[in-house]
């Protein structure tokens, strides 16, 4: 891509315009960040997931054979332009996938937003315009506030990874294939993260029940078995080890104490994780 753009004899005033979903946004953003040591680009995200998540925040990355998003930079777009019309062209599965990130924002930062989603989630996945505008704006606002405090993930920004440590391992294990979309893996990942929070004694069992009820109400699959996936705890942990948050060879998880309140947890005893996964990889 760099070579093709350089053929056009660009200069540092060149503007790249990206139209597409999260993969395209990451690819163009990464390209813009390294061409001539950085040229401007504009994001026009066309999927619900990219509109509420990947187009905002300045992370650009591509996957490695070792794991997801391991090669990348931090590079902010000059603007993000969102049109609801693009969502009409999406398959239903892609809409559901985008809803995962919207739900994530409510779980990590805004309990009131979670209760709003419990009442209005079906309107979002049915592409009701008023509900979509509210949910997209709310999600972008929550993310931008977090990113403005911690652009390069040295602290609070890591809470955006709720469900993603488990979710990325699922994507990696399935070869980043269409067997499971990013948002679908995040639904499973958030469910595992909530259950792990309860397992470790940080959260109450009611959180698990509330999450299950919301997923069932919207008819959203949220277990590995729903996607005909089955992993052993040993191979799953192997993929978890390529998570970007690993520090001193110790796994780190974003967990929940309650909806709207997160906890950063470094795993010192891997036997706990093995015990948890043996019962919950279902």
PANUMAR-959735 format. One line per field, with one value per atom (N, C-alpha, C, O): z, y, x. Coordinates in steps of 0.2 Angstrom, whole numbers, plus 5000, padded with zeros to 4 digits. Layout:
! residues N
up	(Z_...)
north	(Y_...)
east	(X_...)
//
This chain:
! residues 282
up	(5000_5000_5000_4996_5004_5004_4997_4995_4994_4988_4982_4978_4983_4978_4979_4974_4985_4986_4984_4982_4986_4984_4977_4974_4973_4965_4963_4958_4967_4965_4967_4966_4969_4970_4976_4974_4981_4986_4990_4989_4994_4998_5005_5006_5010_5016_5017_5023_5012_5012_5010_5010_5008_5005_5010_5016_5009_5013_5011_5005_5015_5014_5017_5023_5013_5015_5016_5011_5021_5022_5023_5027_5018_5019_5020_5015_5025_5027_5034_5038_5036_5043_5046_5044_5052_5056_5054_5055_5050_5047_5042_5042_5038_5033_5036_5035_5042_5046_5049_5049_5052_5055_5049_5050_5044_5038_5036_5035_5034_5031_5037_5035_5043_5048_5049_5050_5049_5050_5044_5045_5038_5032_5033_5031_5034_5035_5040_5039_5046_5051_5049_5052_5044_5042_5036_5034_5031_5025_5026_5030_5024_5024_5032_5034_5036_5043_5046_5051_5042_5045_5040_5039_5037_5033_5036_5040_5034_5037_5034_5028_5038_5035_5039_5045_5035_5038_5038_5033_5043_5044_5042_5045_5038_5036_5038_5033_5044_5046_5043_5044_5041_5038_5041_5039_5047_5051_5058_5060_5061_5068_5072_5077_5072_5076_5075_5080_5069_5068_5070_5072_5069_5071_5078_5080_5082_5090_5093_5099_5089_5092_5089_5090_5083_5080_5077_5076_5075_5071_5076_5074_5082_5088_5092_5095_5094_5099_5096_5100_5089_5087_5087_5085_5088_5088_5081_5078_5078_5071_5072_5075_5069_5070_5065_5062_5063_5059_5064_5068_5062_5065_5063_5058_5068_5067_5067_5070_5065_5066_5073_5075_5077_5085_5088_5094_5085_5089_5086_5080_5089_5086_5087_5093_5082_5083_5086_5090_5085_5088_5084_5087_5078_5074_5073_5069_5076_5075_5078_5081_5077_5080_5083_5083_5087_5089_5084_5084_5081_5076_5075_5073_5077_5077_5070_5066_5068_5061_5062_5068_5057_5057_5058_5061_5056_5057_5057_5053_5060_5059_5057_5060_5051_5048_5048_5045_5052_5052_5049_5050_5045_5042_5043_5043_5046_5048_5041_5042_5036_5029_5028_5025_5029_5028_5031_5029_5037_5041_5038_5039_5034_5030_5025_5024_5024_5019_5022_5019_5029_5033_5034_5035_5034_5036_5044_5047_5046_5053_5058_5063_5056_5060_5062_5067_5057_5058_5063_5067_5062_5067_5074_5079_5075_5082_5084_5090_5080_5082_5084_5089_5081_5083_5090_5094_5091_5098_5104_5109_5102_5108_5111_5117_5106_5109_5112_5117_5110_5113_5120_5125_5121_5127_5132_5138_5129_5133_5137_5142_5133_5136_5142_5147_5142_5147_5153_5159_5152_5157_5161_5167_5157_5160_5163_5168_5161_5163_5165_5168_5163_5164_5165_5161_5171_5174_5171_5169_5171_5168_5161_5159_5157_5150_5149_5144_5154_5153_5154_5150_5159_5160_5154_5152_5151_5145_5139_5135_5138_5133_5135_5130_5141_5143_5140_5138_5140_5137_5130_5126_5127_5120_5115_5110_5118_5114_5108_5102_5108_5102_5097_5091_5099_5094_5090_5084_5094_5090_5085_5079_5087_5082_5076_5071_5078_5072_5068_5064_5070_5066_5067_5062_5073_5074_5075_5079_5070_5070_5076_5078_5080_5086_5091_5094_5092_5097_5094_5099_5088_5085_5087_5089_5085_5086_5093_5095_5098_5105_5107_5110_5105_5107_5104_5107_5098_5094_5098_5099_5099_5102_5109_5111_5113_5119_5120_5124_5115_5115_5113_5116_5108_5106_5112_5113_5115_5120_5126_5129_5128_5133_5131_5135_5125_5123_5122_5124_5119_5119_5125_5126_5130_5137_5140_5143_5139_5142_5138_5141_5131_5127_5128_5128_5129_5131_5137_5138_5142_5148_5147_5151_5143_5142_5135_5133_5130_5123_5122_5117_5125_5123_5128_5128_5131_5136_5141_5141_5145_5150_5157_5162_5157_5163_5161_5159_5162_5162_5155_5155_5150_5143_5143_5139_5147_5147_5149_5147_5152_5153_5147_5147_5142_5135_5133_5128_5136_5134_5138_5137_5141_5145_5139_5134_5141_5136_5131_5127_5130_5124_5125_5120_5131_5132_5130_5127_5133_5131_5124_5120_5121_5115_5109_5104_5110_5105_5105_5100_5111_5111_5107_5103_5107_5103_5096_5091_5094_5087_5084_5079_5088_5086_5085_5081_5090_5089_5083_5081_5081_5075_5069_5063_5069_5063_5060_5054_5065_5062_5056_5052_5057_5051_5052_5057_5047_5048_5053_5054_5056_5061_5066_5069_5068_5073_5072_5070_5072_5071_5077_5083_5077_5083_5088_5094_5086_5091_5094_5100_5091_5093_5098_5104_5097_5102_5108_5113_5107_5113_5117_5123_5114_5118_5123_5129_5120_5124_5129_5135_5127_5131_5137_5143_5136_5142_5146_5153_5144_5148_5152_5158_5149_5153_5158_5164_5156_5161_5167_5173_5166_5171_5176_5182_5173_5177_5181_5186_5177_5181_5187_5192_5186_5191_5197_5203_5196_5201_5204_5210_5200_5202_5207_5212_5206_5210_5216_5220_5216_5222_5222_5227_5216_5215_5214_5215_5210_5209_5211_5213_5211_5213_5207_5201_5209_5204_5200_5194_5203_5199_5193_5188_5192_5186_5180_5175_5182_5177_5175_5169_5179_5177_5173_5169_5175_5171_5164_5160_5163_5157_5153_5147_5156_5152_5150_5144_5154_5153_5147_5143_5147_5141_5135_5130_5135_5129_5126_5120_5131_5129_5126_5121_5129_5127_5120_5116_5118_5111_5107_5101_5109_5105_5102_5096_5106_5104_5107_5113_5103_5105_5109_5107_5115_5119_5123_5127_5120_5123_5117_5111_5119_5114_5110_5104_5114_5111_5106_5101_5106_5102_5095_5090_5094_5088_5086_5082_5090_5088_5089_5086_5094_5096_5102_5107_5103_5109_5109_5105_5115_5116_5123_5127_5123_5129_5133_5130_5140_5144_5142_5142_5140_5139_5133_5132_5127_5121_5121_5118_5125_5126_5129_5127_5135_5138_5134_5134_5129_5125_5121_5119_5118_5114_5119_5117_5125_5130_5131_5132_5130_5132_5127_5128_5121_5116_5117_5112_5122_5124_5125_5128_5123_5123_5130_5132_5135_5142_5146_5152_5143_5148_5150_5146_5157_5160_5164_5168_5163_5166_5166_5171_5160_5159_5163_5163_5165_5169_5165_5163_5165_5162_5166_5172_5162_5165_5162_5156_5167_5164_5167_5172_5163_5165_5167_5164_5174_5177_5179_5179_5182_5184_5192_5194_5196_5203_5203_5206_5198_5197_5190_5188_5188_5181_5182_5186_5177_5178_5182_5182_5185_5189_5187_5189_5184_5182_5187_5192_5186_5191_5186_5182_5187_5183_5187_5193_5185_5189_5186_5180_5189_5187_5190_5196_5185_5188_5190_5186_5197_5200_5200_5201_5201_5201_5195_5195_5190_5184_5185_5181_5191_5192_5193_5192_5196_5196_5190_5189_5185_5178_5175_5172_5176_5173_5176_5173_5183_5186_5183_5182_5182_5180_5173_5171_5168_5161_5160_5156_5165_5164_5165_5163_5169_5171_5166_5165_5163_5159_5152_5149_5149_5142_5138_5136_5138_5136_5131_5128)
north	(4994_5000_5006_5011_5006_5012_5013_5019_5008_5008_5011_5016_5009_5011_5019_5023_5021_5028_5032_5038_5030_5034_5034_5039_5030_5030_5037_5039_5039_5045_5051_5057_5051_5056_5061_5067_5058_5062_5067_5065_5071_5075_5075_5072_5079_5079_5083_5083_5086_5089_5085_5086_5079_5074_5071_5070_5071_5068_5061_5061_5056_5050_5050_5052_5047_5046_5039_5035_5037_5030_5028_5031_5024_5023_5015_5011_5013_5006_5004_5009_4998_4996_4996_4999_4993_4993_4991_4994_4985_4983_4988_4989_4991_4996_5002_5005_5004_5010_5009_5013_5003_5002_5002_5004_4998_4998_5005_5006_5009_5016_5020_5024_5019_5023_5022_5026_5015_5013_5016_5018_5015_5018_5025_5027_5029_5036_5038_5043_5034_5036_5035_5038_5030_5029_5032_5033_5034_5037_5044_5048_5045_5052_5054_5060_5049_5049_5053_5056_5052_5054_5059_5065_5057_5062_5061_5057_5067_5067_5062_5060_5059_5055_5056_5059_5055_5056_5049_5045_5047_5041_5042_5046_5038_5037_5030_5026_5029_5022_5020_5023_5014_5011_5006_5004_5003_4998_5001_5006_4998_5000_5000_5004_4994_4993_4998_5001_5000_5005_5012_5016_5013_5020_5021_5027_5016_5017_5016_5017_5012_5010_5012_5016_5008_5008_5015_5016_5018_5025_5030_5035_5029_5034_5032_5026_5036_5034_5034_5034_5033_5034_5028_5028_5022_5016_5013_5013_5012_5009_5002_5002_4997_4991_4985_4986_4981_4975_4969_4969_4963_4957_4953_4955_4950_4945_4938_4937_4933_4926_4925_4919_4929_4928_4930_4928_4935_4938_4944_4946_4947_4952_4959_4960_4963_4970_4971_4976_4967_4967_4971_4973_4974_4978_4984_4984_4990_4996_5002_5002_5008_5014_5018_5015_5023_5028_5034_5037_5035_5040_5043_5039_5049_5052_5054_5057_5052_5055_5062_5065_5066_5073_5074_5079_5069_5070_5063_5058_5062_5055_5057_5061_5055_5057_5050_5045_5051_5045_5046_5051_5041_5042_5035_5030_5036_5030_5026_5021_5030_5026_5020_5016_5021_5015_5009_5003_5009_5004_5000_4994_5003_4999_4994_4989_4994_4990_4983_4979_4984_4978_4972_4973_4966_4960_4961_4964_4958_4958_4956_4959_4951_4949_4955_4955_4959_4965_4970_4973_4971_4976_4973_4977_4967_4963_4964_4966_4963_4964_4971_4971_4976_4983_4984_4988_4981_4982_4980_4982_4975_4973_4978_4979_4983_4988_4993_4996_4995_4999_4997_5001_4990_4987_4988_4989_4987_4987_4994_4994_4999_5006_5007_5010_5004_5005_5001_5003_4995_4991_4994_4993_4997_5000_5007_5009_5011_5018_5021_5026_5018_5021_5016_5014_5015_5010_5013_5008_5019_5022_5020_5019_5021_5019_5011_5010_5007_5000_4999_4995_5002_5001_5004_5002_5010_5012_5007_5006_5004_4998_4992_4989_4991_4985_4987_4982_4993_4995_4996_4995_4998_5001_4997_4999_4992_4988_4985_4985_4983_4980_4985_4984_4992_4997_4999_5000_4998_4999_4994_4996_4988_4982_4982_4978_4986_4986_4993_4994_4996_5002_5008_5012_5009_5014_5021_5021_5026_5031_5035_5036_5037_5041_5037_5040_5031_5026_5026_5026_5025_5024_5030_5030_5036_5042_5043_5045_5042_5042_5037_5039_5031_5026_5027_5026_5029_5031_5037_5037_5042_5048_5047_5049_5043_5041_5037_5038_5032_5028_5032_5031_5036_5040_5045_5046_5048_5052_5049_5051_5043_5039_5037_5038_5035_5033_5039_5039_5045_5050_5053_5056_5053_5055_5051_5054_5045_5040_5041_5042_5042_5042_5049_5050_5054_5061_5061_5065_5057_5056_5052_5053_5047_5042_5040_5034_5044_5042_5036_5032_5034_5029_5023_5019_5022_5017_5015_5010_5020_5020_5018_5017_5019_5019_5017_5012_5022_5021_5019_5015_5020_5018_5010_5007_5007_4999_4997_4991_5001_4998_4997_4993_5000_4999_4992_4989_4988_4981_4976_4970_4978_4973_4968_4970_4962_4956_4955_4950_4960_4959_4954_4951_4953_4948_4941_4938_4940_4933_4933_4928_4939_4939_4938_4935_4942_4942_4934_4932_4931_4924_4920_4915_4921_4917_4918_4914_4925_4927_4924_4921_4924_4921_4914_4911_4910_4903_4901_4895_4905_4903_4906_4906_4909_4911_4918_4919_4922_4928_4927_4931_4922_4920_4922_4925_4920_4922_4918_4918_4913_4908_4913_4911_4918_4922_4930_4931_4934_4941_4944_4942_4950_4953_4954_4953_4958_4959_4953_4953_4947_4941_4938_4936_4939_4936_4941_4938_4947_4952_4950_4950_4948_4946_4940_4940_4935_4930_4932_4930_4936_4938_4942_4941_4946_4950_4946_4946_4941_4936_4932_4931_4930_4927_4931_4929_4938_4942_4944_4944_4944_4945_4939_4940_4933_4927_4926_4924_4928_4928_4933_4931_4939_4943_4940_4941_4937_4934_4928_4927_4924_4918_4920_4917_4926_4929_4933_4935_4934_4937_4944_4948_4947_4954_4957_4963_4953_4955_4950_4945_4953_4948_4944_4947_4939_4934_4937_4935_4942_4946_4949_4949_4951_4953_4948_4950_4942_4937_4936_4935_4935_4934_4940_4939_4946_4952_4952_4954_4950_4950_4944_4946_4939_4933_4935_4934_4938_4940_4945_4944_4950_4955_4951_4953_4947_4943_4939_4939_4936_4931_4935_4933_4941_4945_4948_4948_4949_4952_4946_4947_4940_4934_4934_4933_4936_4937_4931_4930_4927_4922_4924_4929_4921_4924_4918_4920_4912_4907_4904_4904_4901_4897_4892_4891_4888_4883_4886_4882_4892_4895_4896_4896_4896_4896_4890_4890_4884_4878_4878_4875_4882_4882_4878_4879_4875_4871_4872_4870_4874_4875_4871_4871_4869_4866_4872_4877_4872_4878_4879_4885_4873_4874_4878_4882_4876_4880_4887_4891_4888_4895_4899_4905_4897_4901_4903_4908_4898_4899_4905_4910_4906_4912_4918_4924_4917_4923_4926_4932_4922_4925_4930_4933_4931_4936_4942_4946_4943_4949_4955_4954_4961_4966_4969_4972_4967_4970_4965_4967_4960_4956_4960_4964_4959_4963_4958_4955_4958_4953_4946_4942_4944_4937_4936_4930_4941_4940_4942_4948_4938_4940_4946_4945_4950_4956_4956_4955_4956_4956_4963_4965_4965_4970_4967_4964_4968_4964_4970_4976_4967_4972_4970_4965_4976_4975_4976_4973_4980_4981_4985_4987_4985_4988_4996_4999_4998_5005_5006_5011_5000_5001_4995_4989_4997_4991_4990_4994_4985_4983_4980_4976_4983_4980_4974_4976_4968_4963_4959_4957_4959_4955_4948_4948_4943_4936_4934_4933_4932_4930_4922_4919_4919_4912_4909_4910_4907_4904_4898_4897_4895_4889_4891_4888_4897_4900_4901_4899_4903_4904_4897_4896_4892_4886_4883_4880_4883_4881_4884_4881_4891_4894_4892_4891_4892_4890_4883_4881_4878_4871_4871_4866_4875_4875_4880_4879_4885_4890_4890_4895_4886_4887_4882_4877_4885_4881_4886_4883)
east	(5004_5000_5004_5003_5010_5014_5017_5018_5019_5023_5018_5020_5012_5006_5005_5004_5005_5004_5010_5009_5016_5022_5022_5025_5020_5020_5016_5018_5012_5008_5012_5009_5018_5022_5019_5018_5017_5014_5019_5025_5016_5021_5017_5012_5020_5018_5011_5008_5009_5002_4997_4991_4999_4994_4989_4991_4983_4977_4975_4973_4975_4972_4965_4964_4961_4954_4952_4953_4950_4949_4941_4938_4938_4931_4931_4933_4928_4928_4927_4926_4927_4927_4933_4938_4933_4939_4946_4951_4946_4952_4955_4961_4950_4953_4955_4960_4952_4954_4960_4965_4962_4968_4974_4979_4972_4977_4979_4985_4974_4975_4979_4983_4976_4979_4987_4991_4988_4995_4999_5005_4997_5000_5001_5007_4996_4997_5002_5006_5003_5007_5015_5019_5016_5023_5025_5031_5020_5022_5025_5022_5031_5035_5035_5035_5035_5035_5029_5028_5023_5017_5013_5016_5008_5003_4996_4995_4992_4986_4981_4982_4976_4971_4964_4964_4959_4952_4949_4949_4945_4942_4934_4931_4932_4924_4922_4922_4921_4919_4913_4908_4912_4906_4902_4897_4905_4902_4901_4904_4896_4894_4900_4901_4904_4909_4915_4917_4916_4921_4919_4923_4912_4910_4910_4912_4909_4910_4916_4917_4921_4927_4933_4937_4935_4941_4943_4949_4938_4939_4941_4944_4939_4941_4946_4946_4951_4956_4963_4968_4964_4971_4975_4981_4972_4976_4976_4970_4982_4982_4986_4991_4984_4987_4985_4980_4990_4988_4990_4994_4987_4988_4995_4997_4997_5003_5001_4996_5005_5003_5003_5001_5006_5007_5001_4999_4997_4991_4988_4991_4983_4980_4983_4985_4983_4985_4992_4993_4996_5003_5008_5013_5006_5011_5007_5002_5009_5005_5008_5014_5004_5006_5000_4995_5002_4997_4997_5002_4991_4991_4984_4980_4983_4976_4974_4978_4968_4965_4963_4962_4963_4961_4954_4952_4950_4943_4940_4943_4934_4930_4923_4920_4921_4914_4910_4912_4904_4900_4893_4890_4891_4885_4881_4883_4875_4871_4869_4867_4869_4866_4871_4868_4877_4881_4879_4880_4876_4874_4869_4868_4865_4859_4862_4858_4868_4871_4874_4876_4874_4878_4873_4867_4876_4873_4871_4875_4866_4864_4869_4870_4873_4879_4884_4887_4885_4890_4887_4890_4880_4877_4878_4879_4876_4877_4884_4885_4889_4896_4897_4901_4895_4896_4893_4895_4887_4884_4888_4887_4893_4897_4901_4902_4904_4908_4904_4906_4898_4893_4892_4892_4890_4889_4895_4894_4901_4907_4907_4909_4906_4907_4902_4904_4896_4892_4894_4894_4897_4900_4906_4907_4910_4916_4916_4919_4910_4910_4904_4904_4898_4892_4886_4883_4885_4880_4873_4869_4871_4865_4864_4859_4870_4870_4868_4864_4870_4869_4861_4858_4858_4851_4847_4842_4850_4847_4847_4842_4853_4854_4849_4846_4848_4843_4836_4833_4835_4828_4828_4823_4834_4834_4838_4839_4842_4846_4843_4846_4837_4834_4833_4833_4832_4831_4837_4837_4843_4850_4851_4853_4850_4851_4846_4847_4840_4835_4836_4832_4842_4844_4839_4838_4836_4832_4836_4841_4835_4839_4841_4846_4835_4836_4840_4845_4839_4843_4850_4855_4851_4858_4862_4868_4859_4863_4865_4871_4860_4862_4867_4872_4867_4872_4879_4884_4879_4885_4889_4895_4885_4888_4890_4895_4886_4888_4894_4899_4895_4901_4907_4912_4906_4912_4914_4920_4909_4911_4915_4920_4912_4916_4923_4927_4923_4930_4935_4941_4932_4937_4939_4944_4934_4936_4942_4947_4942_4947_4953_4959_4953_4959_4962_4968_4958_4961_4965_4970_4963_4967_4973_4979_4973_4979_4979_4977_4982_4982_4985_4983_4991_4995_4995_5000_4990_4988_4993_4996_4995_5000_4996_4999_4989_4985_4978_4976_4974_4966_4964_4959_4967_4965_4964_4960_4968_4967_4961_4959_4956_4950_4945_4940_4947_4944_4945_4941_4949_4950_4946_4947_4941_4936_4934_4931_4935_4933_4938_4937_4942_4947_4953_4955_4955_4960_4958_4961_4952_4949_4947_4948_4944_4941_4947_4946_4952_4958_4961_4963_4961_4963_4959_4961_4952_4947_4948_4949_4949_4951_4957_4957_4962_4969_4968_4971_4965_4964_4960_4961_4956_4952_4955_4952_4961_4964_4962_4962_4958_4955_4951_4951_4947_4943_4936_4934_4931_4924_4920_4914_4924_4921_4918_4912_4921_4919_4922_4927_4917_4919_4922_4921_4925_4928_4923_4924_4917_4912_4909_4908_4908_4906_4911_4909_4917_4922_4922_4924_4921_4921_4915_4915_4909_4903_4905_4904_4909_4911_4916_4916_4921_4926_4923_4926_4918_4916_4912_4912_4909_4905_4910_4909_4916_4921_4924_4926_4925_4928_4924_4926_4917_4913_4913_4913_4913_4913_4919_4919_4925_4931_4931_4934_4928_4928_4924_4926_4919_4915_4919_4919_4922_4926_4932_4933_4935_4940_4938_4941_4931_4928_4928_4927_4928_4928_4921_4920_4917_4910_4905_4907_4899_4893_4890_4891_4887_4885_4879_4878_4876_4870_4873_4869_4879_4882_4882_4880_4883_4883_4876_4875_4871_4864_4861_4858_4863_4861_4864_4860_4870_4873_4870_4868_4869_4865_4858_4856_4855_4848_4848_4843_4852_4852_4854_4851_4859_4861_4855_4853_4852_4846_4840_4837_4839_4833_4834_4829_4841_4842_4844_4845_4843_4845_4852_4853_4857_4864_4868_4868_4871_4875_4881_4884_4883_4888_4892_4896_4891_4896_4899_4897_4905_4909_4905_4906_4901_4897_4892_4890_4890_4885_4888_4885_4895_4899_4902_4906_4900_4903_4911_4914_4913_4920_4922_4918_4927_4929_4937_4940_4939_4946_4948_4944_4954_4957_4960_4962_4960_4963_4970_4972_4974_4981_4982_4986_4978_4979_4977_4979_4971_4968_4973_4974_4977_4981_4987_4990_4989_4995_4993_4998_4987_4985_4984_4986_4982_4982_4988_4989_4994_5000_5003_5008_5000_5002_4998_4998_4994_4991_4996_5001_4994_4998_4999_5004_4995_4995_5000_5001_5003_5007_5013_5016_5014_5020_5024_5021_5030_5035_5032_5032_5030_5027_5021_5019_5017_5011_5005_5005_5000_4994_4990_4990_4987_4983_4976_4975_4971_4964_4961_4962_4956_4952_4945_4942_4944_4938_4933_4934_4927_4922_4921_4920_4921_4918_4911_4907_4908_4901_4900_4905_4894_4894_4895_4893_4900_4902_4909_4911_4911_4917_4922_4920_4928_4933_4938_4939_4942_4947_4953_4952_4959_4965_4968_4970_4968_4970_4976_4976_4982_4988_4988_4987_4988_4988_4994_4999_4995_5001_5001_5006_4995_4994_4990_4984_4994_4991_4986_4982_4987_4983_4976_4971_4975_4968_4965_4959_4968_4966_4964_4959_4968_4967_4961_4957_4960_4954_4948_4943_4948_4943_4941_4935_4946_4945_4942_4938_4944_4942_4935_4931_4932_4925_4921_4915_4924_4920_4921_4918_4926_4927_4921_4923_4915_4910_4906_4901)
//
